[in-house]
Amino acid sequence: MSRFSLTYLCSFFLLLSVLSFFNIIYSYYFNLYLNVNTYIYTLLISLFIGSFFLFKKKKENKVSIYEKISVVILGYFLLPLIISIPFFLSIYNISFIDCYFEAISGFTSTGFTIFDNVKHLDQSIILWRSSSQWIGGLYFLFSIILLINVFDDKLKKSLTNFLSFNTSETFNQSFKVLILYSILTFIIFVILKLIDFRTFNAVNFSLSLISSGGFLPTNSLDKVINTDFKKIIFSILMLISFFSIFLSYNLTFIKKKNLNVFFEDFYLLLYLLIVIIIFFLFFNYNENFIDILFSISSSISNIGFSLKGTNSDQYFIFLILVIIGGSFFSTSSGIRFIKLFTLIKYSINDLLSHTKPKQILISKMAFSEKNIDQTDVNKYFFTLIVFIISLSTIVSLLLLSNIDLDNSFKLGILTIMNTVNSSNYGIENFDFLNLNYFSKLALMTFMIIGRVELLTILILAKKFLFKN
């Protein structure tokens, strides 16, 4: 493994040690001594691993795309091992597989949980769950930068033409993401405090919202978000993880940039407005549009939070919103709206070229210098095929575990899209604790696949299956 790869992983082990230290300080400050030793062990282990490999001498080799993919996937298995330590050594007598399940669910920002009553948990454990989402969201953004040439090289050039991807610049831009990510987290916290959230809830929700995570610091959102004003503000805050992490940066330094960097966020805004209008006109049955707006924001940002009274009859529509997802450079999951939009536009152009062959068709994306070409279309179409294959596989595995088809289908989509189960999707009270080992392993595997995308795994497999 190259020095670059070791540094990449070690930086997150060291970051885990920092989060462990914060939990230790929090536990001592509020006299929460029940599980404080677990964070001390986590601090020592993560600090040792991070420091040992970071300072270990290693030759500087050119990093191949296969090594980058391997390192990203390896991190999704190794880092949750450290995250699971406080769960495993806690007073709650949790099995290792359940601890690892909770850790992967947090690190992938999914939100499936084995705990049926959060109120009975120690506050430090609740904070640790939220922290696992925060660092997982950051890891996902770093992974996008590391693997951006795999995901979408042309989109990279049109969205972030200030990025270059040698080793030094990759770390520089990753540091920029860390600063933006931290600032946005703090802004969310301040806004939640201004609308009268308890400090503890504000901290946990800010860690969840920025990472598109699904863990809650309370059993019921309705007790915390108890006014229409809070619902509206919270809905807006969930959209922060829907748009690009670079949006605030680009808006701040707009004089130095052309408008091309905003083109995806521009389309996302139009998409959001269209969805809101459609729901307002056709699905506002009980005149509870504020609750519907909450569910819309929660679904398109792949968070999944819901309020009581959500109309479960609309779950299929909300699942569609979950599948589409948000921005390429956001912590939300999904297939990504820009890919679907490009496919639709290309298909319309292709149909028109047959019906009106003399008509000059515009292949350039509006608000952008990006042209639609066959390479993009092939890649986006392959993404849809990969999603169908992934969904079919996870649903089949869940069916083998005696989970009914309806729940298997819903759970399969939410797993791949890293979105928590809730009443938005008609699967609020699913029991993850009593699932068999096979089901938990399947869910953990596809939670990770949802973050790295099956495409990267296929590229990695190609190296070993095909010589050329």
N, C-alpha and C positions, 0 to 999 in steps of 0.2 A: 504494500500500500504506500502511495506517495506521501510526501510531506503535506501537500495540499489537502489530501483526504483526511489525514490524521488531524490536521489543524481544524478542519471543518467539523469533525465529530467532537473533538476535544473542547472546542469552544462551547458546545451545548452541554457537555458534562460539567464544565465550569459554571455555566449559567444555571444549571440545576443546583449546584452547590450554593450559589448566591440566593436562589429562591428558598433553599433549605434554611439558610441563615436567617432570612426574613421570617420564616415560620418559627424558628427558635426564639427570635426576639419577640414576636407576637405572643407566643405561648407564655414566655416569662412575664411579659408586660401585663397580660390579663390573667395571670395565675392559672394557666391551663397546663398542668403538669402531667396529665395522664399519658400523653403520647409524645412528650417533648424529646425523649431519648431516641425515638424513631427518626426524627429529623437530624439529630446529631450524627447518627449512623449514616444517614443519607448524605449529609454534608461531607463526612470523612471519606466515604466510598467514592462519591462523584468527584471530589477534589483530588483524591489520589489518582483515579483513572485519568482525569483530564490533565493533570500536571505531568504524570508519568509519560504519557504518549505525546504530549505537546512538546516536551523538552527532549524527547528521545531523538537522537540524530538519525536523519533519514535523507537519502539522496533526493534531489529535486528532479523528478522525472516528468515528462510530458503526460498530462492527465488525459486519458482517452474517455470517450463518451460512455464506454462500457463500465469504466471504473467509477465515473460520476453516478451512473444509475445504481451500481452496486452499493456505493457509499450511502446514498439517499435511502435505499431500501433497508440497508443494515441499520441505519439510525432509527428507523421506525420499529425495529425489533429490540435494539439494545437500550435505547433511552427509556422506554416504558418499563424495562426491568428495574432501573433505578427509581422511577416514579412509583413503582408498586411496593417499594420497601416500607414506607410509612403505613400503607394499608395492611401489609402482611404482619408487621410487628406491632400493630395497634392492639388495643384491648378487645377488639370486636371479633377475634377468632375467625378470620376469613381465610379460606383456602387459597393456595398460591394461584390457581387458575382463575379464581374470581378476582384476586388482586390484579393480576396481569390483564384481565378483561377490562377492569375499571381503568387501569392505566392507559391501555391502548385506546379505549373509548375517549378518554380525555385528551390524549396526545394527538389523535386524529380529529379532534374537535367534533366528535359525533354526539356524545351525550348519553348513550345507553348506560344504565346504571344498575348495579346489583342491590343498591340500598333502596328499600321501600319506604323508609321514613327518615328524611334528612334531618328532621327536628331532633332526633335522638343522637345525632353525630356530634362529636366534639368540633368546636368552631375551627380549630386548626386543621382538621381533616377536610372540612368544607373548603377552607381557603386553599389547601393543597390541591384539591380536585380542580378548582378554578385556575390555579397556577399551571397545572398540567395542560389545560386548554391553551393558555396564553403562550407558553413556550412551544406548544405544538403548532399554533397558528404562525408563529415566527419561523419555525423550522420549515413549514410549508412554503412560505414566501421565499426563504433562502433557497429552497429546493427548486422553485420556479426559475430563479436566476441561474442556478447551476445547470438546469436541464432545458433552458429556454429554446435552444436550437432544436431540441427534440420536439417540444410542444408546438412551437410556431415561430420560425425564424423571420418570416415576413411581417408578422404582427409585431414582433419585437422591434423591428426597424421603424415601423410607423408609429408605435406607441412610445417608445423610449429610445430615441435616436441618440441620447447622451450616453448610452451604455456601450461599453466594449467589454470583451469577455476574456482578457488574459487574467492570470491568477491574481495579480495585484488589484486590477480594477474590479474583479468579482468581489473581493473582500471590501473594497471601498464602497461599492454600491450596496453590499449587504449591510455595512455599517450605517449607510443612509437609511435603509429600510428599518433597521433597529431603532434609529432616532425617531423616524416618522411613526412607527408602530407604538413606541413608548409615549410620544406626545399625544397621539390620538387616544390612547388608553387613559391618560391623565385628563384629557378634555372630557371624555365620556364620564369619568368619575366626578369631575367638578359639576357637570350638568345634572347628573343624578342627585348630587348633594343639594343643588339649587332648587330641585323640585321635591325636596323633603324626603329623600331616601336616607335610611340609617347608614352610617359610615360603613359598617360591615357589609351590608347588602350592596352598597354603591361600589365598593372595591370588587366584590365577587362578580357583579353584573358587568362592570367595566372590563374585567378579564375575559368574560364570556362573549360579550358583544363584539369586541375587536377581533376575536379569533373565530367567530361564527360557531362558538361552542354551544352545547346544549345542557350543561350542568346547571342546576338551580341551587341557590343557597337556602331555599325554603321549599316546603311541600306544595305551596300554592302561590301562583303569581298574583291572583286576585287580591290577596291580603296586602300585597306590597304595591301593586299598581291598581289603586282603588278609586281613581278619578279619571274622567275623560281626558283631562289635561295631561296627566301622567301617561295615559295610553298613547296619546298623539306624540309626545316627546320621545317616549320609549320606541315607538314605531320609526321615528326619524333616526334615532341613534342606531337601530338595527341596520339601517341602510348604509351606514359607514363601511361595513364589511361587504356590502353589495357592489360598491364602486371601487375603482382602482385605489390601491394604497398610495399611488403616486399623484392622485388627483389634487390633494392639498398642496403638495410640493409644486406641481405644475401651475396651480392657481397663484401661488406665492411668487413664482418667478416667471410669470407669463410674458414679461417683456423680453425675456431672453429666448423665448420659444415660439414656434409657429403653432397654429391651431391644430395641426395634425395629431398632436399628443392627446387631444381631447376627444378624438372621433369615437372611440369605443364608449366612453362615458356619455357622450351625446346620444348615441343609440340606446344605451341603457336607460337614460332618462326618458326618452320617447317611449320605450317599451314599458317602463314603470307607469307612465301617465296613461297609456292605452289600457293596461291591465286595471288600473284604478277606475277608469271611466266605465269599462265593461262591467266590473263588479258593482259599481254604483247604480248603473242602469238596469242590470238584469238579475242581480243576486242580493239586493238590499231588501229582503222580504220583511224583516222585522224592524226595519229602521234602526238597525244597530251597526251603521256603517263604520263607526270608529273601531269596533271589535273586528270587523272584516278587514279594515286597513291594517290593523295589528297583525292579523294572520297573513295578509299579503306580504308585508315587510318581513315577517318571520320566515316565510317560505322561500321567497326569492333570494334571501340572504343565506339560505341553508342553515338557519339557526333552529327553527322548529318550535319555538315557544308558542304556547296557546293559552287563551283565557277560558274560563268556564262559560258554557253556553255556545261554544263554537259549533256551527252547523256541520256535523260530520257527513251530511249528504253531499257536501261539496269537496270531500277529501280527494277525489280523483283530480279535480282542477288544481288543488293545492299541490298534489304530487307532481303534476305537469310543471308547475312553477319551480318546484324543487329540482326537477330534472334539468331544466334550462339553466338555472344558476345565475351567477353574476359576472363580474369582470374577470378578465384573464389574470390580472395582477391583484386580485383580492383574496381574502381567506375563505370565501365561499367556494363551494364545490360546483357540481353540475357540468353539463356538456359545454356550457358557455353560450350566451345569447348570440355573440358575434359570429360564431361558427354556423349556427342555424340560419341566421340572417343571410350570411354569404351563400349558403347552399340554396336558399329560397330565391335569392336574386339571380344566382347563376342559372337556376332551373328556368326561371321566367325568361331570361335572356335567350336561353337555348331554345325554348319553345317559340319565342318570337322570331328567332332566326330562321325557323322552318316555315312559319306562317307569313312572315314579311322579310324575305331574304335581302331585299334592297334597303331595308331600314338600317340606319347606323345606330348601333347599340352602344350605350355607355357602360363600360366594364369597370370604371373606377368607382370606388366607394365614396359616397358623398362625405364632405368634411374631412377628406383624407387624400393622400397621394397614393394610397394603396390600390393596386389593380387586382381584380379577381382573375386568377389564372387556374389552369387545370391542376397544378400541383396542390394549391390550397384546397380545391374542391375534393380531390382524391383523399387528402389527409383528413378533411372534415367528415367526409363520407365514411372513411375507415373508423373514425371516432364513434360514429353512430353504430356501426357494426360491432365494434368492441364493446360498447355499452350493452347492446342486446345480448351478446355472448355472456358478458359478466352477469347480467340480470338473470338470464336463463339458468346459469350455473348455480348462483346463490339460492334462487328460488327452489331449484331441484334438490339442493342439499338440505334446505330447511324442510321440504316436504318429506324427505327421508327421515327427519327427526320428529315426524308426526305432528308438525305444525300445519294447520289447515291452509288451503290455497290462498284465501283472502289475506290472512296475516302474513303468509310467506311472501306474497307479492308486494305488499306494503313495506314489510320489513326489509325485503331485498333492495327496493329502491332507496329507502332511507339509509341503509348500510353503505351502499355504493356512493351515495351523495353526501355521506357524513352529516346526516340531519337527525335530530333526536325525535323519537316517537312521541306523539302528543295527540290531543283530541282533534287537531287540524286534519289528521290523517286517519282517524277512527281506530287508533291503536295505542291509546293513552296508557293503559294499565298492564302492559305486557310484562310478564314475569321473567326477567333475565337470570335471576339468581338460581332458579330451579331448572334451567335448561341443562341438557346433558353436555358432556365435554365436547362431543363432536359438533354440536350446534355452536357452542362458544368459540371453538377453534375456527369454524367456518366464518362466523361473524367477524372475528378478529382479523382473519386473513383478508376478507373483502373490505373491511374498514381501511386497512392499509392500502389495498389495491385502489380504493376510491381516492386516496390521496396521491399515489404515485402514478395512477392510470395504468391500465393493463397494457397500453401501448409500449411503455418503457420496459415492462417485463418481457414482452414479445421481442423487443429489440435485443435485450440481454440474452434471451434464449436463442436468438438467431446466431449469436457468436459461437455457441456451442453445438448447434444443430447443423449449421451450414458453414462450410469452409470459405465460400466466396460470398 
